Amino acid sequence: MTQTILPLAIVPSLDEPTVTLVRLAGAVAAGSERQMRKAMQEAVAIDPVWVEELILQSYLFAGFPRTLNAMREWRKASGRPAPERDERARAELNAAQWRADGEQTCAKVYDGMYERLRENILALHPALDAWMVVDGYGKVLSRPGLDLVRRELCIVAVCAVAKQDRQLQSHLHGALNVGATPGQVVGTLVALADMLGGEMLQRDIAMFNKVLGKQG
């Protein structure tokens, strides 16, 4: 039977808390309720701030219903109450900072492709460009509490299990751009082996090898 947490000998480039985190990201995005509950129970052993930040960012990639369900399960599993307030989430105080942070974070993730990305998204719809920068990369992905490398590895996990190939390719690049090692990226995919299945895992690793070739 496949282990829920893969042995570190299999994913040597990822520390155990990060293995737990990327598996939780996959379960929140595409797992059954049973899989998500099991992942939440395992996540109790790691930094609770990481877990809550991962769940919050999930609404960008998995949708609000799954994010609400995930946070509800986390409250049950961890016994942690919600914070009384979150000043970082108040638009009236932070809107300008969200935009500035979002532009900076998005540029780190996309590196030399940043300007082209902005042009492409703007051509789809101006609202999508604004929401991507201000909401996605500013309000959510620039929050303190979880470093950008782990955020990107979690996004890789979500895109892989959700079979969103275009976004997966972008964030394979993005993970490297923000400082993840190739081993950490492959380790993230391998940590999801039981969710992906062997054929999909090999395909995603092949995609990453092509990404490495382009970056090299």
C-alpha positions in Angstrom: 0.0 0.0 0.0 1.3 3.5 -0.8 2.4 5.4 2.2 0.6 8.7 2.8 3.9 10.5 3.6 6.6 9.2 1.3 9.9 8.2 2.9 12.5 11.0 2.8 14.8 8.6 1.0 12.4 8.9 -1.9 12.2 12.7 -1.8 15.6 13.6 -0.4 15.7 17.2 -1.5 12.6 18.1 0.5 12.5 18.3 4.3 9.6 16.5 5.9 7.6 19.6 6.8 7.7 20.7 3.1 6.7 17.2 1.9 3.7 17.5 4.3 2.9 21.0 3.0 3.0 20.2 -0.7 0.9 17.1 -0.2 -1.7 19.1 1.7 -1.7 21.6 -1.2 -2.5 18.7 -3.6 -5.2 17.3 -1.3 -6.9 20.7 -0.9 -6.9 21.3 -4.6 -8.0 18.0 -6.0 -8.3 15.4 -3.2 -11.5 13.8 -1.8 -12.8 15.0 1.6 -11.2 11.9 3.1 -7.8 12.6 1.6 -8.0 16.2 2.7 -8.9 15.3 6.3 -6.0 12.8 6.4 -3.6 15.5 5.0 -4.9 17.9 7.7 -4.1 15.4 10.4 -0.6 15.1 9.1 -0.2 18.9 8.8 -0.8 19.3 12.6 2.8 18.3 13.1 4.2 21.3 11.0 4.2 25.1 11.5 0.6 26.1 11.7 1.3 29.5 10.1 2.6 27.7 7.0 -0.6 25.6 6.9 -2.9 28.6 7.2 -1.1 30.5 4.6 -1.2 27.5 2.3 -5.0 27.2 2.8 -5.5 30.9 2.2 -3.6 30.9 -1.1 -5.6 27.9 -2.2 -8.5 30.0 -3.1 -6.5 31.4 -6.0 -6.0 27.9 -7.5 -8.7 25.6 -6.0 -11.6 28.0 -5.6 -13.4 29.4 -2.6 -15.5 26.4 -1.7 -12.5 24.1 -1.3 -10.7 26.8 0.6 -13.5 27.2 3.1 -13.8 23.4 3.5 -10.1 23.1 4.0 -9.9 25.9 6.7 -12.9 24.3 8.4 -11.1 20.9 8.5 -7.9 22.6 9.7 -9.7 24.3 12.6 -11.1 20.9 13.7 -7.8 19.0 13.3 -5.6 21.6 14.9 -7.9 23.1 17.5 -6.5 26.5 16.7 -8.9 29.4 16.7 -8.9 31.9 13.9 -7.0 35.1 14.6 -9.1 37.9 15.9 -8.0 40.2 13.1 -5.8 40.3 10.1 -4.6 43.8 9.3 -2.9 42.6 6.1 -6.3 41.6 4.7 -7.9 45.0 5.0 -8.2 46.6 1.6 -8.8 50.1 2.9 -5.3 50.0 4.6 -3.3 47.9 2.1 -4.6 48.3 -1.5 -1.6 50.4 -2.7 0.8 48.1 -1.0 -0.9 45.0 -2.5 -0.2 46.4 -6.0 3.4 47.3 -5.3 4.1 43.9 -3.6 2.2 42.1 -6.4 4.3 43.7 -9.1 7.5 42.8 -7.3 6.5 39.2 -6.5 5.1 38.5 -9.9 8.3 39.8 -11.5 10.3 37.5 -9.3 8.2 34.5 -10.3 8.2 35.2 -14.1 11.6 36.9 -14.3 12.4 37.8 -17.9 8.8 36.8 -19.0 7.1 39.3 -16.7 6.4 42.0 -19.2 5.2 39.5 -21.8 2.9 37.9 -19.2 1.4 41.3 -18.3 0.7 42.0 -22.0 -0.8 38.6 -22.5 -3.1 38.8 -19.5 -4.1 42.4 -20.3 -5.1 41.2 -23.8 -7.4 38.7 -22.3 -9.1 41.3 -20.0 -7.9 44.3 -18.0 -9.7 43.0 -14.9 -7.7 39.7 -15.0 -4.4 41.6 -15.2 -5.4 43.8 -12.2 -6.7 40.8 -10.2 -3.6 38.7 -11.0 -1.2 41.4 -9.7 -3.2 43.1 -6.9 -5.2 40.1 -5.5 -3.1 37.1 -6.6 0.5 38.2 -6.2 0.0 41.1 -3.9 -2.8 40.4 -1.4 -2.2 36.7 -1.2 1.2 35.5 -2.4 3.1 38.4 -0.9 1.8 37.7 2.6 4.3 37.1 5.4 4.3 33.7 7.1 5.3 31.4 4.2 8.3 31.9 2.1 8.0 32.3 -1.7 9.9 29.1 -2.5 7.4 27.0 -0.6 4.5 29.0 -2.0 5.7 28.2 -5.5 6.3 24.5 -4.7 2.7 24.3 -3.4 1.5 26.0 -6.6 3.4 23.4 -8.6 1.7 20.7 -6.5 -1.8 22.2 -7.2 -1.2 22.5 -10.9 0.1 19.0 -11.2 -2.7 17.3 -9.4 -5.3 19.5 -11.2 -3.7 18.6 -14.5 -3.4 22.3 -15.4 -0.4 21.9 -17.8 0.0 25.5 -19.0 0.0 26.8 -15.4 2.2 23.9 -14.3 4.9 24.8 -16.9 4.8 28.4 -15.8 5.2 27.6 -12.2 7.9 25.0 -12.8 9.8 28.0 -14.2 8.6 30.2 -11.4 9.8 27.8 -8.6 13.3 27.9 -10.1 13.1 31.7 -10.6 12.5 32.3 -6.9 15.2 30.0 -5.7 14.0 26.4 -5.5 16.5 23.8 -6.5 15.8 21.3 -9.3 15.8 18.6 -6.7 13.2 20.4 -4.6 10.9 20.7 -7.7 11.3 17.1 -8.6 10.9 16.2 -5.0 7.5 18.0 -4.9 6.3 16.0 -7.9 7.6 12.7 -6.4 5.9 13.5 -3.1 2.6 13.5 -5.0 3.2 10.1 -6.7 0.2 8.4 -5.2 -2.1 11.3 -6.2 -0.6 11.6 -9.7 -0.1 8.0 -10.7 3.0 6.7 -12.3 2.3 7.8 -15.9 1.3 11.3 -14.9 4.3 11.6 -12.6 6.7 10.6 -15.4 5.1 13.0 -17.8 5.3 15.9 -15.3 9.0 15.1 -14.6 9.6 15.1 -18.4 8.0 18.5 -18.6 10.3 19.8 -15.9 13.3 18.4 -17.7 12.3 20.5 -20.7 11.9 23.5 -18.4 15.4 22.9 -17.1 16.8 22.7 -20.6 15.2 26.1 -21.5 16.6 27.7 -18.3 20.0 26.2 -18.7 
